[in-house]
Amino acid sequence: MKTLARLLILTTFCLSSVLSDAATPASEVGKFDFMTRSVLLNNGHRMPIVGLGTYSLSDEQCYNSVTTLLKEGGRLIDTAFMYHNEEAVGRAVRDSGIDRSEIFVITKLYPTQYDEPQQAIEDALAKLDIGYIDLLLLHHPGEGDVKAYKAMEQALALGKVKSLGLSNWYVKELKDFLPKVSVKPVLVQNEIHPYYQENDVIPYIQSLGIVVQGWYPLGGRGHTKELLEDKVINEIAKDHGVSAAQVVLRWNLQKGVIVIPGSSNPLHIRENLDLFDFYLTDEEMSRINALDRGEKHDWY
């Protein structure tokens, strides 16, 4: 039954991904569709709301993890220049036999590339070798970030990139940056998990018609164990017959935050996709919201 359900979801996602924004009410932008497991971006493209983060995965690990994700029905992959595994992501996508239009690949330019952004974009395209980039982000603010984004706008106009976004931009950074560029980002990717919830940032980003995506959704390396052993999260998990990780990821989704948990474990990759057979109550959401410590687990 699950295989059939995944097939129906993928078929629906593939069909909906070709809809123009003219065919879909503006009021639907940014709303999570839990049936197709996707969200409509502000430029009319759709993207999956659950995927795989590839940070710290070596070439072989990355290839195997992306391959597992795609076999299990996942279609969203996040990589970056600084992860040094864009080639592995591209190879797994090409080897999957899945139609390119069904797969959504994110990569990022790092500040060290902002001086020569056109070359950086061409390098990313060459490493991935999958025809185009679904979503290209600036990895975090840095000198020359506006220049780099304008080069991304040119790549967008040429069809080399389908959507643009930012990573590690907060309220102050967005207020300063957005008036300087022509194309509104479709997405902002920031650290978000129960111990660092960004409850002031998420609504602001969403109010701009921009989707939010969370990296380190399970707390990040060195902190995942503590988060997944949290008493509150485990009580909720027991009540639903799911894992602690599934509860945390579902909490993100119900807050309107796309999740890209990283893993090289096939069982965990499969589990992290299986988030749509249970629902957290308002009371359970509130209990997890109360865990916020403002505890950031990485520097940017």
N, C-alpha and C positions, 0 to 999 in steps of 0.2 A: 504493500500500500504506500509506503513512504517513497519508493522509487517512482510510482505513478504520480504521487503528489508533487514530487520534485520536477517531473517532466511537465506537468501542467503549469507549474509556477514558471519554469524556464521558458515555455512557449508563450505564456502571457507576458513575461518580461521582454522577450525578444520583440513581440508585436508592439508593446507599449513604448519601447525605446525608439521606435521610428516615428512616433507621433510628433508633430510640430507643436510649438507652444500655442499656435492658433487653434489647434484642435482640443486644447485642454484649458479649462478656466484658470485664470491667474490665481484664484483662491486656492488651487490645488498645489501651487508651488511650495515646496518645503514640507509637505505633509507626507508622512510615512504610510505607504500602502502595505499592510501586513499580509495581504493576499499574494501580491507579486513580490513582496520583500524588496521593494524599491522605493525611491523618492524622486519626485520631479524637481529638477534643478531650475534655476531662474532663467536659463537659456533654452529651455525646452527639452533637454536631454534627460534621460533617466539613468540612475545609478543604483546598484544594490546597496542595502543598508547593513549587510554583514559580510565580512571578508577576512582576509589574512594580511597581517603585517609581517614584513620580512626582515625587519631590523635585527642585526646580529646573526642572521642565518648565512652560513658559508655557501659557496657555490653549489655543492652537492646537496646539502641540507635544503637550500632554497628550492632547487629544482624538484626534489622529492616532495617538499611541503606543498608547493604550488600544484604539482601533479595530483597529490591527494585531494587538495581543495577542489580542483576542477572535477575530479572523478566523483566527489561527494555532492556535487551540485553547486558549490560556491563559485561565484563569478567576479568577485572583487579582490584585487591584489594591489598592495601598497608597497612600493619600493622607493629608492632614492639614489642619487649619485653617491652619497656618502655611505650607503650600505654595501657598495661594491658587489652587487649581485643582480644588476639590471640584465646582464647577459643570461643568467640562469632563469630569470623570470620569463624573458622572451623565448628562450629555448623550450621551456615547459609549455608555454602558450602555443607555440608552433607545433609541438609534438602531441598536443592533446587531441587534435582532430576536431576540436569544437570550432564552430563558426566564429570568426574574429568578432563579429558584431555582438555576440553574446557575452563577451568578456570585457571587463572594465579595469583598465590598468592605470594606476596613479604613479607618477614619479616626481622628483623634486630637484630643483637647482639649489646648490649650496652657495653661501655668500662668497666663497673663494672663486666662484664662477661668474659673479655678477659683472666683472669687468669685460668679459667676452661672452655675453649671453647667447648670441646667435650660434657661436661655435658650441656652446654647452648644450643647446637644444639639439643641434645636429648630432652631437656625440650621443645624447640620450636616445635619439631615434635610431642611430646605427647600432648601439648596444642592444636595445630591445628587439629591433628588427621585426616589428609586428605591424608595420604600415603607418601607424599613427599613435599618438598618446591620447588616451581618453581624458585625462586630467593632469595638468602640469602645475605644480605648486612652487612657490619660493619657500625654501626650507625654514628660514626665519629672517627677521629684519637684519639688514646690514648695509654697509655703504654701497650705493649703486643699486639698491633694490628697485627703485622706480624705473631706472634704465633697463634693468633685467625684465621687469614686468612688461614694459613697452615692447621689448623684443618678443616676449611671449604673445602679446597682442598681435604682432605681425605674423607669428607662426599660426595663430588661431585663424587669421584671415586667409592664410594659404592652405588651411585644412590639415596642417601637420599635427595640430593639437585641436581637440574638440572642446575643451573647457579649461578655465584658469582658476587658480585658488591660491591660498596662503596657508602657511603653517606657523604656529607660535606668534600670532598676532592677537593682541588683546584690545580692550576698548580704546585706550589712548593711542595705540599704534594704528588702529583702523581709522580713527578720526583724523589722524595726520596723513595717512597714506591714500585713502580712497579718493579724495578730491584731486589727486595728482595723476590718476590713471583714467582711461576711457572706458574700459570694460569692467563691469562689476564682477568680482569673484563669485563663483557659484558655491564655494565651500571654504571654511576655515577649519583647520585641523589643529587641535590643542590637546595637552595632557588633561584627561578627565577620568576620574575614578571615584569611588565612594569616599576616599580620604582627601580628595582634592576635586571639588565638584564644580567650581566656576559658576556658581549660581547667579552671579551678577553679569558674567560675560555671555553665557549661552543665550539668555533672552535678548540681549542687545544685538548679537549677531543674527539671530533669527528674525528680529524686527526689521533688519535690512533686506530680508528676502534671501539670506545666505544660509546654507545648510552647515550644521556643525558635525564634525567628526572627531572622535576621541582616540588619541594614541595612549598607550599604557592603560587600556580599559580595565586590566586586571591588576593594576598597581605598579607594574614595571618590574624588571629584573632586580632581584634582591628584596623586593617588597611583596611579591605575589603571595608567598606562603602566609604571611601575616594576614593579608586581606582575606584570603580564602579560608582561613581558620577563624575569622571573625564570628563571634557567637551569634549575633543578630542575623547575619547572612546565612549561617548554617541552620538556624531555626526555620527560616523562611524556606530554604532549600528542602529541608526535611518535610515540611508541610506540602510541598508541591511534588515531591519525589524526583527532584532534579539535583544537579550538582551546584556547589557554591558559585563556580564560574558561570554557570548558566544564569543564575539569579543576578549576578552583577551585570552581565551582558544584557539581559532583558531589562534591567533597571535603566541602563543607558538608552536602549531603544525607546522605552516609554517616556523618556525625557526628550526624545527627538534627537538623539546623538547616534550617528553611525559608528559601528564598532569594527575594529581591525585587529583582533587579538593575534599575537604572534605565537607560533608553536612549530616544532619539528616533529611532534608526536602525532601520528595518524589518528589515534583514538581521541585526542584532545581537539584536533582540527575538526573531526566529525561532530564531536559534542558541541563545539562552539558554533556550529551552524544550526543546531537543533534547538531553536529558541522560540518556536512559534506554536507550541502545543500547550502553553500555560500563560497565565496573565497575573501580574502582581496587582494586588488591591491597593487602593489609596492609602490604607493603613500601613501596608507593607512598604510602599514607596516612601512614606513618611519616616518609617523606622530606619530605612537606609539613608534617607536624606539627613537624618540626625547624626550620622557617623562622620560628617564632614569635619576635617581637622585643619583645612587649609594647608595640607601637607604635600608640597610639590616634591616629586621624586626625580626630576632632572632639571638642569640649569636653565633651559630656555623655555 
